[in-house]
Amino acid sequence: MARLREAQKEMTRKLLLDAGLELFVSKGYAATTVDDIASAAGTTRVTFYAYFPSKVELMKALINERLNAALGRVPSPEHGSTARDLVSVIEDGTRERIRDWLAEISLRWPVIRPYTTAAFEAAAVDPEIRELLGAWLNEAIGDVEEGLNRADRFPAATRHFRSVIAITELDHVARHWVAGHWGVQREEMLDVLTESWLGTIGRR
């Protein structure tokens, strides 16, 4: 019975997260209410609050749990979370490794995009989400900087700024690019993005 109750709790939580994400994307974060989420999940407002103290906390869970999992980010005592493969790729810094990593991560963009779309919209209206999203982006920037530090590549004073440029560029492309957008197909997009990363943070 205890296992059954635990499974039911996990399922209810999953349904609330699923419903929240779908509504945040289709209706908008600001326009979505707790009642909307509870109804879409087939449950009640009271049940929602048994799992999440607020809509903000549900959005935080979507970022901390699902978005990080989709990106292969794991907890890190230094950075909050880290993508070890990204650190390794930046440390290596070769065109081949950078392009292979970008090609692999680009396959995840359709899965990742609903989360980032919802997160950026939520950040525009909620200071807590804005702070969380800023910290999350800084964790990715920290991964790139760590890779540059390990490789001892480029002047130390420029490494953080180079990392900011690389992640800002990647984030924008990941959130907006679809086949043919900006006049490029996938392989062309990857070639150009690789060239940009190579010049900014890669091994020359």
Secondary structure, 3 states (H helix, E strand, C coil): CHHHHHHHHHHHHHHHHHHHHHHHHHCCCCCCCHHHHHHHCCCCHHHHHHHCCCHHHHHHHHHHHHHHHHCCCEEECCCEEECHHHHHHHHHCCHHHHHHHHHHHHCCHHHHHHHHHHHHHHHHHCHHHHHHHHHHHHHHHHHHHHHHHHHCCCCHHHHHHHHHHHHHHHHHHHHHCCCCHHHCCHHHHHHHHHHHHHHHHCCC
